[in-house]
Amino acid sequence: MLRIRILLCALLCCSALAATATEASASHGQMLFFEASTDLLNPQTREHVVSQLQSLGVRALRVELSWYSVAPDPTSVTKPNFEATNPSSYGWEPYDWILNRARELHWHVLLTVSSPVPRWATSNHQAPYITRPDPQDFKEFMTAVGRHYNSQVSLYAIWNEPNQPAFLLPQFNSNRTAASPRIYRALFQEGYAGLQAAGITHPKVLMGETAPTGYDTVPAHEGLLHNVAPLAFLRGALCLNSHYKRSSSCSSLPAYGYSHHAYTKAAGPFYDPPGADNVTIGVLGRLTHALDLAAKAHAIKAHIPVYLTEFGIQSYPNRELGVPVSKQAQFDAIAEKIAYENPRMAAFSQYLMSDDNLGGPSSSSADGGFVGFQTGLEYVNYTPKPLYYAFPVPLVIHKTHSGYALWGLVRLAGKSTKVTVLVKKKGARSFTTLKTLTTNSAGYWTLSSKVKGLSWSVRWKSPGGTTYNGPPIAAY
């Protein structure tokens, strides 16, 4: 099933604070992506969601553009007679509305071009129109994309979860070896060339957008509709063997960065998945190590940044992968801190403003089924969860041998500001002030405390007079 995603990102400068909340320099910067999905494509809800996102501190936008949704005669078996590199040949709405609104708000735009594709651009001409898309047709389409949006786009990305059978087929050959990496490689190369043909000399294009888990080879007793493990996919797309040695017949790819979807399970952000080629939020080092090995083999540039372009913590009522909504807020903040502390991470993200309806199990999209995500700040009926109030002021409390280490962010500040940290002690009926402190120039702060508490919270008053109260957060 098509998942059209809109990712909104607030550009953040990441610096750390000492335990006394004084400023210290940081080794990296980090963007915060927020994905509002179909809420922003819907004319009935999009202005309201834009207002919500502004109030949450969003300052940039990522749009996932479906080739099928804008192409002429997309269900035709034969390619229609049209000028494929001419932007006027396509129907760009409602994407134009989103990008125009972003320009009005001075938001940056990351545009991901993805499947489904027109029927005439597939090898088998069969739904869901994701089988072996024609690279030359894709090049022509990307030329039109580049000409149409040009200066409105800061970053491009090619394909969403190309290691997932809901977005690209086949994933595996009949001999059970991975097929999708080489299909993707051709799409990336031609898509990049298409942007150059549009007059963008050095386009900034992310590769990857990989799903977090999968197989290196499919076991004999399994069918072929499975994900390729992200690091196996990376190696295949870069023509690397299992020891990261590059084939002499392959050139390097001009990737500006690598994008990944580091989802975890209900076990939480520190979950360590089986399989060395799987990458969830708790084991990001696997991905950066693989990228370093790929750079050493001259398959990509050295030290390219990693963009976590889709992420969220599932909550109840999802009983397969979800956690209680109080833990959703806690786990999401911990995950953001994990990304913040890794100097290679250029971006973290939050997937969904409001939950999807409940769908099938996590693997059901492989055979055309619907997967519902309950990662939103709101329930499906738009009632806020604790995460809605935690998102502007994420908070992490870590137990140490001598007390507690606190880490937080005032997302809307964009500069140094005052924030009040609250604690609820054992036996107390209400919160009391632990400390009012000054954040660093990007809104981040840290604090060491020996005060024992059951839970903690944050209060911040904006320059405009709005008070933001975070939900109770427990220590871990």
ZAMARMAR-156644 format. One line per field, with one value per residue (C-alpha): residue number from 1; x, y, z; residue in one letter. Coordinates in Angstrom, 2 decimals, padded with zeros to 5 digits. Layout:
pos: [NUM / ...]
east: [X / ...]
north: [Y / ...]
up: [Z / ...]
code: [A / ...]
//
This chain:
pos: [1 / 2 / 3 / 4 / 5 / 6 / 7 / 8 / 9 / 10 / 11 / 12 / 13 / 14 / 15 / 16 / 17 / 18 / 19 / 20 / 21 / 22 / 23 / 24 / 25 / 26 / 27 / 28 / 29 / 30 / 31 / 32 / 33 / 34 / 35 / 36 / 37 / 38 / 39 / 40 / 41 / 42 / 43 / 44 / 45 / 46 / 47 / 48 / 49 / 50 / 51 / 52 / 53 / 54 / 55 / 56 / 57 / 58 / 59 / 60 / 61 / 62 / 63 / 64 / 65 / 66 / 67 / 68 / 69 / 70 / 71 / 72 / 73 / 74 / 75 / 76 / 77 / 78 / 79 / 80 / 81 / 82 / 83 / 84 / 85 / 86 / 87 / 88 / 89 / 90 / 91 / 92 / 93 / 94 / 95 / 96 / 97 / 98 / 99 / 100 / 101 / 102 / 103 / 104 / 105 / 106 / 107 / 108 / 109 / 110 / 111 / 112 / 113 / 114 / 115 / 116 / 117 / 118 / 119 / 120 / 121 / 122 / 123 / 124 / 125 / 126 / 127 / 128 / 129 / 130 / 131 / 132 / 133 / 134 / 135 / 136 / 137 / 138 / 139 / 140 / 141 / 142 / 143 / 144 / 145 / 146 / 147 / 148 / 149 / 150 / 151 / 152 / 153 / 154 / 155 / 156 / 157 / 158 / 159 / 160 / 161 / 162 / 163 / 164 / 165 / 166 / 167 / 168 / 169 / 170 / 171 / 172 / 173 / 174 / 175 / 176 / 177 / 178 / 179 / 180 / 181 / 182 / 183 / 184 / 185 / 186 / 187 / 188 / 189 / 190 / 191 / 192 / 193 / 194 / 195 / 196 / 197 / 198 / 199 / 200 / 201 / 202 / 203 / 204 / 205 / 206 / 207 / 208 / 209 / 210 / 211 / 212 / 213 / 214 / 215 / 216 / 217 / 218 / 219 / 220 / 221 / 222 / 223 / 224 / 225 / 226 / 227 / 228 / 229 / 230 / 231 / 232 / 233 / 234 / 235 / 236 / 237 / 238 / 239 / 240 / 241 / 242 / 243 / 244 / 245 / 246 / 247 / 248 / 249 / 250 / 251 / 252 / 253 / 254 / 255 / 256 / 257 / 258 / 259 / 260 / 261 / 262 / 263 / 264 / 265 / 266 / 267 / 268 / 269 / 270 / 271 / 272 / 273 / 274 / 275 / 276 / 277 / 278 / 279 / 280 / 281 / 282 / 283 / 284 / 285 / 286 / 287 / 288 / 289 / 290 / 291 / 292 / 293 / 294 / 295 / 296 / 297 / 298 / 299 / 300 / 301 / 302 / 303 / 304 / 305 / 306 / 307 / 308 / 309 / 310 / 311 / 312 / 313 / 314 / 315 / 316 / 317 / 318 / 319 / 320 / 321 / 322 / 323 / 324 / 325 / 326 / 327 / 328 / 329 / 330 / 331 / 332 / 333 / 334 / 335 / 336 / 337 / 338 / 339 / 340 / 341 / 342 / 343 / 344 / 345 / 346 / 347 / 348 / 349 / 350 / 351 / 352 / 353 / 354 / 355 / 356 / 357 / 358 / 359 / 360 / 361 / 362 / 363 / 364 / 365 / 366 / 367 / 368 / 369 / 370 / 371 / 372 / 373 / 374 / 375 / 376 / 377 / 378 / 379 / 380 / 381 / 382 / 383 / 384 / 385 / 386 / 387 / 388 / 389 / 390 / 391 / 392 / 393 / 394 / 395 / 396 / 397 / 398 / 399 / 400 / 401 / 402 / 403 / 404 / 405 / 406 / 407 / 408 / 409 / 410 / 411 / 412 / 413 / 414 / 415 / 416 / 417 / 418 / 419 / 420 / 421 / 422 / 423 / 424 / 425 / 426 / 427 / 428 / 429 / 430 / 431 / 432 / 433 / 434 / 435 / 436 / 437 / 438 / 439 / 440 / 441 / 442 / 443 / 444 / 445 / 446 / 447 / 448 / 449 / 450 / 451 / 452 / 453 / 454 / 455 / 456 / 457 / 458 / 459 / 460 / 461 / 462 / 463 / 464 / 465 / 466 / 467 / 468 / 469 / 470 / 471 / 472 / 473 / 474 / 475 / 476]
east: [000.00 / 001.19 / 002.42 / 002.80 / 004.78 / 005.47 / 008.38 / 008.79 / 012.13 / 013.37 / 017.06 / 018.87 / 022.40 / 023.58 / 025.78 / 026.03 / 025.83 / 027.95 / 026.23 / 025.89 / 024.04 / 026.89 / 027.64 / 030.13 / 030.88 / 029.40 / 030.87 / 027.88 / 024.61 / 021.30 / 018.05 / 014.70 / 012.32 / 008.57 / 006.35 / 002.69 / 001.85 / -001.60 / -002.71 / -000.76 / -001.98 / -005.59 / -007.02 / -009.37 / -006.58 / -003.38 / -003.63 / -004.45 / -001.48 / 000.84 / -000.24 / 000.41 / 003.85 / 004.72 / 003.75 / 006.00 / 009.05 / 009.14 / 011.17 / 011.77 / 009.93 / 010.50 / 008.08 / 007.88 / 006.83 / 005.09 / 006.04 / 002.73 / 000.63 / 001.91 / 002.65 / 000.44 / -001.80 / -000.12 / -002.26 / -001.47 / 000.56 / 002.31 / 004.11 / 002.02 / 003.39 / 004.61 / 007.76 / 008.95 / 011.54 / 009.08 / 007.52 / 004.30 / 003.62 / 002.88 / 000.19 / 002.13 / -000.77 / -001.07 / 002.72 / 002.90 / 000.72 / 003.05 / 006.25 / 004.74 / 003.60 / 007.08 / 008.55 / 006.16 / 007.25 / 010.94 / 011.13 / 013.83 / 012.65 / 013.99 / 012.26 / 012.24 / 011.10 / 009.69 / 007.28 / 004.73 / 005.68 / 003.59 / 002.53 / 004.32 / 007.62 / 007.60 / 009.03 / 005.93 / 003.18 / 001.43 / 000.18 / 001.41 / 003.70 / 006.99 / 008.72 / 012.02 / 011.22 / 012.90 / 016.05 / 015.89 / 012.26 / 013.22 / 016.06 / 013.63 / 011.19 / 013.92 / 014.89 / 011.32 / 011.34 / 014.56 / 013.30 / 009.94 / 011.05 / 014.67 / 015.43 / 012.53 / 014.42 / 017.51 / 018.06 / 016.86 / 016.54 / 015.87 / 013.30 / 011.61 / 012.64 / 014.03 / 014.98 / 011.27 / 008.97 / 006.13 / 008.17 / 010.50 / 010.38 / 011.92 / 013.84 / 015.36 / 016.28 / 014.98 / 018.30 / 017.49 / 020.24 / 019.42 / 018.11 / 016.93 / 020.36 / 021.44 / 017.99 / 018.30 / 021.85 / 020.69 / 017.78 / 020.08 / 022.61 / 020.00 / 018.04 / 021.21 / 021.98 / 018.44 / 018.91 / 022.16 / 020.34 / 017.91 / 020.82 / 021.72 / 025.45 / 026.12 / 022.77 / 022.68 / 021.10 / 020.70 / 020.88 / 019.34 / 016.08 / 016.43 / 014.08 / 015.80 / 015.75 / 015.70 / 017.64 / 020.99 / 019.70 / 016.22 / 016.13 / 015.00 / 011.71 / 010.72 / 009.05 / 010.82 / 008.65 / 011.02 / 013.18 / 016.84 / 018.85 / 019.94 / 023.69 / 023.44 / 021.46 / 024.09 / 026.87 / 024.92 / 024.09 / 027.76 / 029.06 / 030.81 / 031.22 / 030.71 / 034.24 / 033.53 / 035.75 / 034.45 / 034.00 / 036.40 / 033.52 / 031.60 / 032.27 / 031.56 / 028.13 / 027.90 / 025.78 / 025.62 / 024.48 / 022.86 / 019.26 / 017.87 / 014.71 / 016.02 / 012.75 / 012.95 / 010.60 / 008.52 / 011.65 / 012.71 / 015.44 / 018.30 / 016.99 / 019.79 / 018.33 / 019.69 / 021.64 / 024.76 / 023.32 / 020.23 / 020.26 / 017.82 / 018.26 / 020.19 / 022.93 / 023.59 / 027.29 / 026.78 / 025.69 / 028.43 / 031.04 / 029.69 / 029.79 / 033.39 / 034.31 / 032.50 / 034.41 / 037.67 / 036.78 / 036.18 / 032.52 / 031.31 / 032.90 / 034.43 / 032.43 / 029.11 / 026.41 / 023.53 / 019.95 / 017.37 / 014.53 / 011.76 / 011.36 / 008.73 / 007.85 / 004.72 / 002.13 / -001.05 / -003.50 / -000.82 / -000.34 / 002.35 / 004.97 / 003.39 / 004.10 / 001.96 / 001.70 / 003.72 / 006.60 / 006.20 / 007.17 / 010.05 / 011.42 / 011.15 / 013.26 / 015.86 / 016.06 / 016.57 / 019.36 / 021.02 / 021.03 / 022.21 / 025.22 / 026.38 / 028.38 / 027.57 / 023.81 / 022.66 / 018.97 / 016.48 / 012.74 / 009.22 / 006.84 / 003.18 / 001.20 / -001.88 / -002.00 / -003.08 / -006.01 / -004.93 / -003.77 / -002.19 / 001.01 / 004.31 / 005.06 / 001.66 / 002.58 / 004.89 / 001.89 / -000.17 / -001.70 / -002.08 / 000.23 / -001.08 / 001.44 / 000.62 / 003.67 / 001.77 / 001.60 / -002.17 / -004.54 / -006.44 / -009.26 / -006.78 / -006.78 / -003.27 / -001.06 / 001.61 / 004.09 / 002.29 / 003.29 / 006.70 / 007.73 / 008.49 / 010.47 / 011.93 / 013.40 / 015.63 / 016.48 / 019.20 / 020.01 / 023.68 / 025.68 / 025.45 / 022.01 / 020.46 / 021.71 / 019.12 / 019.18 / 016.67 / 015.86 / 013.59 / 012.85 / 011.18 / 013.83 / 016.46 / 018.63 / 019.59 / 016.56 / 015.44 / 013.77 / 012.39 / 012.95 / 010.38 / 010.50 / 007.84 / 009.32 / 008.17 / 005.01 / 004.44 / 001.14 / 002.58 / 005.73 / 008.16 / 010.89 / 014.21 / 016.08 / 015.63 / 018.56 / 019.81 / 020.08 / 022.84 / 022.44 / 020.46 / 018.10 / 019.89 / 020.66 / 022.02 / 021.85 / 023.20 / 020.99 / 021.02 / 017.36 / 015.39 / 012.17 / 009.38 / 009.10 / 010.31 / 008.87 / 009.85 / 008.16 / 009.06 / 007.45 / 007.90 / 008.70 / 005.12 / 003.77 / 002.76 / 003.64 / 004.76 / 004.41 / 006.00 / 004.36 / 005.76 / 008.84 / 010.34 / 014.03 / 015.61]
north: [000.00 / 003.50 / 005.44 / 009.10 / 010.75 / 014.34 / 014.84 / 018.16 / 019.02 / 021.62 / 022.41 / 022.15 / 022.97 / 020.31 / 021.35 / 019.86 / 021.43 / 020.68 / 019.36 / 022.92 / 023.85 / 026.01 / 025.89 / 023.52 / 022.87 / 019.88 / 017.76 / 017.71 / 019.24 / 017.44 / 018.06 / 017.03 / 015.62 / 015.56 / 013.57 / 014.55 / 012.17 / 012.38 / 015.08 / 017.57 / 016.18 / 016.56 / 020.04 / 019.62 / 019.24 / 020.68 / 024.28 / 023.09 / 020.71 / 023.45 / 025.55 / 022.64 / 022.09 / 025.74 / 025.61 / 022.57 / 024.32 / 022.89 / 024.88 / 022.55 / 020.04 / 016.70 / 015.54 / 012.03 / 012.36 / 009.41 / 009.10 / 007.34 / 010.11 / 012.83 / 010.87 / 011.07 / 008.04 / 006.02 / 002.88 / 002.52 / -000.55 / 001.46 / 004.72 / 007.64 / 010.06 / 013.02 / 015.00 / 013.20 / 015.78 / 018.68 / 019.61 / 020.74 / 017.09 / 016.20 / 016.94 / 018.18 / 018.94 / 018.60 / 018.63 / 022.16 / 023.40 / 021.87 / 023.21 / 026.64 / 026.76 / 025.75 / 028.59 / 031.06 / 029.86 / 029.80 / 026.07 / 023.99 / 021.08 / 017.56 / 015.85 / 012.04 / 010.60 / 007.09 / 004.37 / 003.39 / 004.17 / 004.38 / 000.99 / 001.66 / 002.16 / -001.32 / -004.51 / -006.67 / -004.00 / -005.44 / -003.85 / -002.62 / -001.06 / -001.38 / -004.17 / -003.22 / 000.42 / 001.49 / 003.54 / 005.61 / 006.55 / 007.46 / 009.67 / 011.58 / 011.97 / 013.24 / 015.80 / 017.08 / 017.06 / 019.05 / 021.60 / 022.02 / 022.39 / 023.50 / 026.17 / 025.05 / 021.88 / 021.82 / 018.05 / 015.11 / 011.44 / 008.54 / 005.90 / 005.02 / 001.73 / 000.17 / -002.91 / -003.51 / -005.49 / -002.99 / -000.38 / -002.22 / -005.69 / -008.17 / -008.08 / -011.51 / -013.56 / -017.09 / -018.38 / -016.44 / -013.86 / -010.16 / -008.54 / -005.10 / -003.52 / -003.58 / -002.42 / 000.47 / 001.29 / 001.86 / 004.03 / 006.12 / 006.63 / 007.61 / 009.75 / 011.65 / 012.07 / 013.34 / 016.09 / 017.06 / 017.19 / 019.62 / 021.99 / 021.09 / 020.58 / 019.01 / 017.80 / 016.87 / 013.41 / 010.97 / 007.24 / 004.51 / 005.32 / 001.71 / -000.20 / -001.42 / -005.21 / -008.06 / -011.00 / -011.35 / -014.42 / -015.90 / -019.30 / -022.22 / -022.64 / -018.97 / -017.17 / -014.37 / -011.46 / -010.31 / -007.27 / -007.30 / -006.48 / -002.83 / -003.42 / -006.25 / -003.83 / -001.12 / -003.51 / -004.70 / -001.19 / -000.22 / -003.42 / -004.58 / -008.19 / -009.37 / -008.17 / -004.70 / -005.22 / -003.34 / -004.88 / -003.33 / -002.96 / -000.51 / 003.17 / 005.01 / 006.54 / 010.33 / 010.08 / 013.28 / 011.27 / 008.00 / 007.91 / 005.18 / 004.28 / 003.04 / 001.77 / -000.36 / -002.81 / -002.59 / -003.57 / 000.05 / 002.18 / 000.03 / -003.08 / -005.01 / -006.92 / -010.32 / -010.31 / -008.17 / -006.47 / -005.11 / -001.53 / -000.18 / 003.01 / 001.19 / -000.06 / 002.90 / 002.18 / -000.77 / 001.61 / 004.19 / 001.42 / -000.03 / 003.41 / 003.85 / 000.49 / 001.45 / 004.72 / 002.87 / 000.79 / 004.08 / 003.17 / 006.46 / 009.59 / 009.45 / 010.48 / 011.07 / 012.02 / 009.75 / 011.04 / 009.18 / 010.22 / 008.12 / 007.09 / 006.74 / 004.73 / 002.63 / 002.95 / 001.16 / 000.23 / -001.48 / -004.71 / -006.14 / -003.39 / -000.79 / 000.41 / 002.41 / 006.06 / 007.18 / 004.99 / 006.24 / 009.74 / 008.40 / 006.09 / 008.73 / 011.19 / 008.51 / 007.65 / 011.31 / 011.55 / 008.43 / 010.11 / 013.42 / 011.78 / 010.18 / 012.82 / 011.17 / 011.63 / 014.60 / 014.05 / 012.46 / 012.22 / 011.76 / 009.80 / 010.89 / 013.65 / 011.45 / 007.65 / 005.48 / 003.17 / -000.23 / -002.39 / -005.79 / -007.12 / -005.43 / -007.77 / -007.55 / -004.74 / -007.15 / -008.80 / -005.67 / -005.48 / -002.27 / -001.62 / 000.92 / 002.97 / 004.15 / 006.39 / 009.68 / 012.54 / 012.09 / 009.15 / 008.42 / 010.65 / 013.57 / 013.45 / 014.34 / 011.69 / 012.53 / 012.62 / 015.68 / 017.64 / 015.99 / 016.71 / 020.46 / 019.74 / 016.19 / 014.97 / 012.02 / 010.95 / 008.36 / 006.71 / 006.91 / 005.47 / 008.81 / 010.07 / 011.12 / 012.59 / 014.73 / 015.77 / 017.91 / 020.30 / 023.30 / 022.66 / 025.96 / 028.17 / 028.24 / 030.16 / 030.26 / 030.32 / 029.67 / 026.33 / 024.97 / 021.33 / 019.82 / 016.69 / 014.65 / 013.04 / 009.82 / 010.40 / 013.87 / 014.82 / 017.33 / 018.45 / 020.93 / 022.95 / 021.12 / 023.88 / 026.71 / 026.77 / 028.32 / 026.20 / 026.49 / 028.52 / 025.73 / 024.99 / 021.92 / 021.45 / 018.86 / 018.59 / 016.27 / 015.77 / 013.69 / 014.40 / 011.15 / 011.32 / 009.19 / 011.30 / 014.55 / 017.19 / 020.40 / 023.79 / 026.49 / 029.83 / 031.11 / 034.77 / 035.08 / 033.99 / 030.40 / 027.91 / 024.43 / 021.74 / 018.38 / 015.17 / 013.15 / 011.19 / 008.32 / 007.52 / 004.53]
up: [000.00 / -000.81 / 002.17 / 001.19 / 003.92 / 004.77 / 007.11 / 008.80 / 010.30 / 012.71 / 012.16 / 015.46 / 016.47 / 018.92 / 021.76 / 025.20 / 028.63 / 031.64 / 034.76 / 036.06 / 032.85 / 031.57 / 027.83 / 026.28 / 022.66 / 020.83 / 018.08 / 015.77 / 014.61 / 014.35 / 012.50 / 013.93 / 011.34 / 011.94 / 009.63 / 009.44 / 006.59 / 005.01 / 007.46 / 005.33 / 002.03 / 003.15 / 002.35 / 005.34 / 007.91 / 006.47 / 007.71 / 011.23 / 011.18 / 009.92 / 012.91 / 015.25 / 013.79 / 014.13 / 017.80 / 018.24 / 016.83 / 013.28 / 010.76 / 007.83 / 005.69 / 004.08 / 001.39 / -000.05 / -003.68 / -005.35 / -009.03 / -009.78 / -008.24 / -010.59 / -013.79 / -016.91 / -017.50 / -014.71 / -015.21 / -018.91 / -019.95 / -022.64 / -022.01 / -023.22 / -025.78 / -023.72 / -023.03 / -019.91 / -018.85 / -019.10 / -015.73 / -017.43 / -018.35 / -014.70 / -012.12 / -009.12 / -006.78 / -003.79 / -003.47 / -004.86 / -002.01 / 000.55 / -000.97 / -001.57 / 002.07 / 003.16 / 001.13 / 002.75 / 006.18 / 005.22 / 005.93 / 004.29 / 002.13 / 001.77 / -001.16 / -001.34 / -004.67 / -004.36 / -005.48 / -006.60 / -010.18 / -013.35 / -014.65 / -017.93 / -016.05 / -014.46 / -015.93 / -015.37 / -015.73 / -012.67 / -009.46 / -007.06 / -009.71 / -007.86 / -009.84 / -011.46 / -012.31 / -015.54 / -014.70 / -017.89 / -017.27 / -013.73 / -014.97 / -017.18 / -014.30 / -011.96 / -014.59 / -014.51 / -010.70 / -010.60 / -013.11 / -011.38 / -007.76 / -008.22 / -005.60 / -003.36 / -002.44 / -000.24 / -000.18 / -002.28 / -001.36 / -003.70 / -002.73 / 000.53 / 002.16 / -001.01 / 001.05 / 001.79 / -000.58 / -000.13 / -002.00 / -004.40 / -006.00 / -006.21 / -002.95 / -003.50 / -006.55 / -007.03 / -005.64 / -002.43 / -002.83 / -002.61 / -005.80 / -004.66 / -003.94 / -007.60 / -008.77 / -006.35 / -007.44 / -011.03 / -009.83 / -007.67 / -010.47 / -013.04 / -010.58 / -009.73 / -013.44 / -013.99 / -011.42 / -013.11 / -016.44 / -014.78 / -014.26 / -010.67 / -011.03 / -007.64 / -006.28 / -002.60 / -002.69 / 000.20 / -000.46 / 001.64 / 003.45 / 004.61 / 006.90 / 010.10 / 009.81 / 007.31 / 005.90 / 004.19 / 002.38 / 002.77 / 004.52 / 002.37 / 004.26 / 003.84 / 000.93 / -000.92 / 000.31 / 003.02 / 003.69 / 002.82 / 005.97 / 005.77 / 005.90 / 003.36 / 001.20 / 001.64 / 000.59 / -002.44 / -003.62 / -003.32 / -004.97 / -001.79 / -000.71 / 002.87 / 003.71 / 002.24 / -000.79 / -003.83 / -007.25 / -009.78 / -012.25 / -010.00 / -009.51 / -006.27 / -005.66 / -005.15 / -001.99 / 000.06 / 003.10 / 004.15 / 005.39 / 007.63 / 009.59 / 012.92 / 014.41 / 017.52 / 019.27 / 022.43 / 024.38 / 024.00 / 022.44 / 023.73 / 021.97 / 020.24 / 017.28 / 016.25 / 013.02 / 012.59 / 009.49 / 011.27 / 012.62 / 015.20 / 017.22 / 019.95 / 017.61 / 015.32 / 015.54 / 013.19 / 010.45 / 010.92 / 011.03 / 007.78 / 006.14 / 007.25 / 005.72 / 002.51 / 002.38 / 002.93 / -000.15 / -002.05 / -002.64 / -001.10 / 000.28 / 003.75 / 006.80 / 005.08 / 007.61 / 008.63 / 008.51 / 010.62 / 008.34 / 009.89 / 013.51 / 016.20 / 019.29 / 018.88 / 021.65 / 022.66 / 021.19 / 019.05 / 021.01 / 018.74 / 018.99 / 021.28 / 024.80 / 027.28 / 026.24 / 029.26 / 028.13 / 024.56 / 025.72 / 027.80 / 025.10 / 022.37 / 024.36 / 025.13 / 021.42 / 020.53 / 023.08 / 021.59 / 018.18 / 019.67 / 021.28 / 018.01 / 016.07 / 012.72 / 013.11 / 011.06 / 011.81 / 014.17 / 013.43 / 014.71 / 012.50 / 012.56 / 014.16 / 014.59 / 014.70 / 011.80 / 012.22 / 013.45 / 010.56 / 010.16 / 011.71 / 010.91 / 007.99 / 006.30 / 003.89 / 002.07 / 000.42 / -000.04 / 003.44 / 005.46 / 008.40 / 010.89 / 012.86 / 016.38 / 016.67 / 016.66 / 019.14 / 019.00 / 018.94 / 015.75 / 017.04 / 017.42 / 021.23 / 022.47 / 024.05 / 026.66 / 023.77 / 022.36 / 025.46 / 025.75 / 022.16 / 022.63 / 025.84 / 025.67 / 028.94 / 029.89 / 033.46 / 033.91 / 037.25 / 038.15 / 041.04 / 042.86 / 041.81 / 038.52 / 035.26 / 033.46 / 029.79 / 027.97 / 025.17 / 024.72 / 021.07 / 020.27 / 021.83 / 019.11 / 021.55 / 025.21 / 027.49 / 031.06 / 031.86 / 035.12 / 036.09 / 038.46 / 040.61 / 042.38 / 045.46 / 047.07 / 049.07 / 047.59 / 045.97 / 043.56 / 041.79 / 043.31 / 041.62 / 041.42 / 039.60 / 037.13 / 034.78 / 031.55 / 028.42 / 025.86 / 022.68 / 020.96 / 023.86 / 025.26 / 028.94 / 031.38 / 035.15 / 037.83 / 040.87 / 044.05 / 044.80 / 044.74 / 042.78 / 041.42 / 038.27 / 036.75 / 034.44 / 032.65 / 032.44 / 029.90 / 029.13 / 025.61 / 024.87 / 023.63 / 027.02 / 026.24 / 028.99 / 027.98 / 030.62 / 029.87 / 031.16 / 034.10 / 033.02 / 035.01 / 035.39 / 033.70]
code: [M / L / R / I / R / I / L / L / C / A / L / L / C / C / S / A / L / A / A / T / A / T / E / A / S / A / S / H / G / Q / M / L / F / F / E / A / S / T / D / L / L / N / P / Q / T / R / E / H / V / V / S / Q / L / Q / S / L / G / V / R / A / L / R / V / E / L / S / W / Y / S / V / A / P / D / P / T / S / V / T / K / P / N / F / E / A / T / N / P / S / S / Y / G / W / E / P / Y / D / W / I / L / N / R / A / R / E / L / H / W / H / V / L / L / T / V / S / S / P / V / P / R / W / A / T / S / N / H / Q / A / P / Y / I / T / R / P / D / P / Q / D / F / K / E / F / M / T / A / V / G / R / H / Y / N / S / Q / V / S / L / Y / A / I / W / N / E / P / N / Q / P / A / F / L / L / P / Q / F / N / S / N / R / T / A / A / S / P / R / I / Y / R / A / L / F / Q / E / G / Y / A / G / L / Q / A / A / G / I / T / H / P / K / V / L / M / G / E / T / A / P / T / G / Y / D / T / V / P / A / H / E / G / L / L / H / N / V / A / P / L / A / F / L / R / G / A / L / C / L / N / S / H / Y / K / R / S / S / S / C / S / S / L / P / A / Y / G / Y / S / H / H / A / Y / T / K / A / A / G / P / F / Y / D / P / P / G / A / D / N / V / T / I / G / V / L / G / R / L / T / H / A / L / D / L / A / A / K / A / H / A / I / K / A / H / I / P / V / Y / L / T / E / F / G / I / Q / S / Y / P / N / R / E / L / G / V / P / V / S / K / Q / A / Q / F / D / A / I / A / E / K / I / A / Y / E / N / P / R / M / A / A / F / S / Q / Y / L / M / S / D / D / N / L / G / G / P / S / S / S / S / A / D / G / G / F / V / G / F / Q / T / G / L / E / Y / V / N / Y / T / P / K / P / L / Y / Y / A / F / P / V / P / L / V / I / H / K / T / H / S / G / Y / A / L / W / G / L / V / R / L / A / G / K / S / T / K / V / T / V / L / V / K / K / K / G / A / R / S / F / T / T / L / K / T / L / T / T / N / S / A / G / Y / W / T / L / S / S / K / V / K / G / L / S / W / S / V / R / W / K / S / P / G / G / T / T / Y / N / G / P / P / I / A / A / Y]
//
